[in-house]
């Protein structure tokens, strides 16, 4: 392994160690990693509405916990990066993983699909919100996209969220 490759690998391990705070986090990250490996194929053979319904998950927590919700967002990003090492980030896959486990955590997430006019035509982006706030993305980044559709925690199509002012 080259020096640069080794430094990147060490950096990934350090980020993982900082993100995985408990044995429960490790188990959750392992489960998410499985989805991160399967979603690149599933999204090519499954319509979006069917895929979202499939990824929505029955609540497993009786009440919400902001710390659990924060860790889910961090672990979903971590596992998606780990599974896709060398691949371009895919917001749909990353967001579906977070959406699944935020549903289970009783966070009532909303999966939002947005679009904008870019230099090469229409560009799309997918993100998850909880209480109207992005669960993983920063507000400024998603503010460049106009919401086109959304999916509620039960997997059903929801109202189109109001666009964030630019």
Secondary structure, 3 states (H helix, E strand, C coil): CCHHHHHHHHHHHHHHHHHCCCHHHHHHHHHHHHHHHHHHHHHHHCCHHHHHHHHCCCCCCCCCCHHHHHHHHHHHHHHHHHHCCCCCCCHHHHHHHHHHHHHHCCCCCEEEEEEEEECCEEEEEEEEEECCEECCCCHHHHCCCEEEEEECCCCCEECCCCCCCC
